[in-house]
Amino acid sequence: MKKINIIILLMGLQLIINAQPYIPMPTTKAVWTISTVSFGIPTAPYKYGMYGDTVIYNRTYK
């Protein structure tokens, strides 16, 4: 009986619990800027971006 109550509880929780909303990853022209602090001194920001296609083992990813 205890297992059945737990199963019913978990199935009921599925209906009311929400995960975080889906946010798609950008596919073009995306730039991320990362700033860090080392011993209280800000360092130069790093910039990561999506600039064109990526080729890994002769396979092109867009």
N, CA, C and O of each residue as an XYZ file, in Angstrom:
248
protein
N       0.819     -1.191      0.000
C       0.000      0.000      0.000
C       0.872      1.269      0.000
O       0.527      2.270     -0.627
N       1.992      1.207      0.706
C       2.876      2.363      0.784
C       3.482      2.681     -0.579
O       3.626      3.849     -0.940
N       3.842      1.631     -1.343
C       4.398      1.843     -2.681
C       3.387      2.508     -3.598
O       3.740      3.390     -4.381
N       2.147      2.096     -3.506
C       1.096      2.660     -4.371
C       0.914      4.142     -4.055
O       0.776      4.957     -4.967
N       0.912      4.497     -2.769
C       0.763      5.911     -2.394
C       1.919      6.744     -2.930
O       1.716      7.863     -3.403
N       3.127      6.204     -2.859
C       4.291      6.936     -3.364
C       4.202      7.101     -4.873
O       4.495      8.175     -5.397
N       3.808      6.064     -5.564
C       3.673      6.142     -7.025
C       2.617      7.165     -7.408
O       2.828      7.956     -8.327
N       1.488      7.160     -6.722
C       0.424      8.128     -7.021
C       0.913      9.549     -6.719
O       0.625     10.476     -7.476
N       1.640      9.719     -5.631
C       2.179     11.035     -5.293
C       3.136     11.531     -6.363
O       3.048     12.683     -6.788
N       4.047     10.674     -6.803
C       5.001     11.083     -7.835
C       4.312     11.391     -9.159
O       4.699     12.331     -9.854
N       3.309     10.621     -9.510
C       2.577     10.893    -10.756
C       1.818     12.212    -10.650
O       1.734     12.956    -11.627
N       1.266     12.509     -9.479
C       0.559     13.773     -9.285
C       1.504     14.960     -9.311
O       1.147     16.027     -9.809
N       2.712     14.785     -8.776
C       3.682     15.879     -8.787
C       4.110     16.248    -10.200
O       4.458     17.401    -10.455
N       4.092     15.309    -11.105
C       4.451     15.601    -12.503
C       3.540     16.653    -13.103
O       3.964     17.416    -13.971
N       2.307     16.705    -12.659
C       1.342     17.633    -13.241
C       1.536     19.067    -12.746
O       1.167     20.012    -13.442
N       2.109     19.239    -11.553
C       2.193     20.588    -10.994
C       3.619     21.149    -10.961
O       3.792     22.356    -10.792
N       4.629     20.311    -11.117
C       6.008     20.790    -11.071
C       6.447     21.215    -12.471
O       6.213     20.508    -13.451
N       7.084     22.377    -12.545
C       7.590     22.881    -13.817
C       9.103     22.985    -13.773
O       9.683     23.359    -12.754
N       9.730     22.654    -14.878
C      11.174     22.843    -15.007
C      11.417     24.249    -15.541
O      10.472     24.991    -15.808
N      12.660     24.604    -15.691
C      12.972     25.912    -16.248
C      12.541     25.959    -17.709
O      12.510     24.924    -18.374
N      12.209     27.140    -18.219
C      11.738     27.239    -19.600
C      12.861     26.928    -20.588
O      14.042     27.128    -20.304
N      12.462     26.441    -21.735
C      13.412     26.118    -22.787
C      13.879     27.394    -23.465
O      13.068     28.186    -23.945
N      15.189     27.589    -23.503
C      15.783     28.724    -24.208
C      16.753     28.137    -25.222
O      17.773     27.568    -24.831
N      16.463     28.259    -26.512
C      17.337     27.650    -27.515
C      18.700     28.340    -27.573
O      18.817     29.547    -27.358
N      19.710     27.551    -27.866
C      21.047     28.112    -28.036
C      21.099     28.887    -29.349
O      20.495     28.472    -30.338
N      21.808     30.000    -29.364
C      21.927     30.752    -30.614
C      22.715     29.952    -31.651
O      23.607     29.175    -31.309
N      22.376     30.153    -32.897
C      23.038     29.413    -33.972
C      23.957     30.290    -34.805
O      24.834     29.774    -35.497
N      23.780     31.593    -34.756
C      24.645     32.498    -35.512
C      24.867     33.785    -34.725
O      24.028     34.192    -33.921
N      25.986     34.401    -34.967
C      26.310     35.721    -34.440
C      26.152     35.827    -32.929
O      25.612     36.818    -32.437
N      26.604     34.842    -32.193
C      26.527     34.879    -30.736
C      27.907     35.178    -30.162
O      28.910     34.644    -30.633
N      27.953     36.033    -29.143
C      29.213     36.361    -28.478
C      28.967     36.325    -26.975
O      28.016     36.926    -26.474
N      29.838     35.609    -26.260
C      29.787     35.547    -24.809
C      31.026     36.249    -24.281
O      32.132     36.010    -24.766
N      30.849     37.111    -23.292
C      31.964     37.803    -22.674
C      32.089     37.316    -21.232
O      31.136     37.388    -20.456
N      33.277     36.821    -20.885
C      33.540     36.288    -19.554
C      34.530     37.211    -18.858
O      35.636     37.427    -19.355
N      34.141     37.757    -17.714
C      35.024     38.609    -16.922
C      35.335     37.899    -15.613
O      34.445     37.307    -15.003
N      36.579     37.952    -15.180
C      36.978     37.314    -13.935
C      37.714     38.314    -13.052
O      38.186     39.355    -13.509
N      37.796     37.962    -11.769
C      38.524     38.779    -10.810
C      39.531     37.882    -10.112
O      39.180     36.809     -9.622
N      40.794     38.325    -10.068
C      41.847     37.553     -9.427
C      42.486     38.410     -8.345
O      43.075     39.447     -8.650
N      42.381     37.997     -7.096
C      42.917     38.741     -5.954
C      42.387     40.173     -5.918
O      43.120     41.106     -5.591
N      41.103     40.338     -6.257
C      40.475     41.650     -6.218
C      40.752     42.527     -7.413
O      40.268     43.658     -7.479
N      41.526     42.023     -8.365
C      41.861     42.811     -9.555
C      41.154     42.205    -10.757
O      41.356     41.029    -11.059
N      40.323     42.990    -11.454
C      39.656     42.452    -12.638
C      40.665     42.130    -13.740
O      41.600     42.896    -13.977
N      40.477     41.026    -14.392
C      41.347     40.652    -15.507
C      40.675     41.038    -16.819
O      39.505     41.418    -16.844
N      41.418     40.937    -17.884
C      40.874     41.278    -19.199
C      39.750     40.300    -19.540
O      39.874     39.103    -19.283
N      38.666     40.795    -20.112
C      37.560     39.894    -20.450
C      37.915     38.968    -21.613
O      38.617     39.351    -22.549
N      37.412     37.755    -21.522
C      37.546     36.793    -22.610
C      36.281     36.865    -23.446
O      35.178     36.979    -22.910
N      36.441     36.798    -24.745
C      35.276     36.790    -25.627
C      35.256     35.500    -26.413
O      36.229     35.141    -27.077
N      34.138     34.812    -26.329
C      33.898     33.597    -27.093
C      32.761     33.888    -28.049
O      31.782     34.536    -27.679
N      32.884     33.418    -29.262
C      31.831     33.700    -30.213
C      31.665     32.607    -31.243
O      32.489     31.700    -31.365
N      30.587     32.720    -31.973
C      30.304     31.802    -33.069
C      30.567     32.560    -34.360
O      29.770     33.394    -34.790
N      31.689     32.254    -34.956
C      32.100     32.958    -36.161
C      32.205     31.962    -37.304
O      33.273     31.395    -37.535
N      31.136     31.747    -38.003
C      31.166     30.847    -39.151
C      30.998     29.389    -38.769
O      30.440     29.068    -37.719
N      31.486     28.512    -39.632
C      31.317     27.074    -39.448
C      32.445     26.488    -38.607
O      33.516     27.080    -38.477
N      32.183     25.322    -38.043
C      33.186     24.580    -37.285
C      33.457     23.277    -38.010
O      32.528     22.590    -38.435
N      34.743     22.933    -38.152
C      35.119     21.686    -38.834
C      35.862     20.818    -37.832
O      36.893     21.217    -37.290
N      35.319     19.607    -37.589
C      35.945     18.638    -36.703
C      36.008     17.326    -37.462
O      34.978     16.796    -37.878
N      37.225     16.794    -37.648
C      37.454     15.537    -38.384
C      36.784     15.571    -39.754
O      36.083     14.634    -40.136
N      37.005     16.655    -40.484
C      36.497     16.844    -41.852
C      34.963     16.853    -41.921
O      34.399     16.649    -42.996
N      34.301     17.082    -40.821
C      32.841     17.211    -40.818
C      32.500     18.642    -40.436
O      32.996     19.149    -39.430
N      31.654     19.304    -41.233
C      31.311     20.713    -41.041
C      30.046     20.831    -40.211
O      29.029     20.207    -40.512
N      30.123     21.640    -39.164
C      28.966     21.941    -38.314
C      28.632     23.406    -38.487
O      29.522     24.256    -38.469
N      27.354     23.707    -38.654
C      26.915     25.088    -38.833
C      26.118     25.535    -37.643
O      25.656     26.675    -37.602
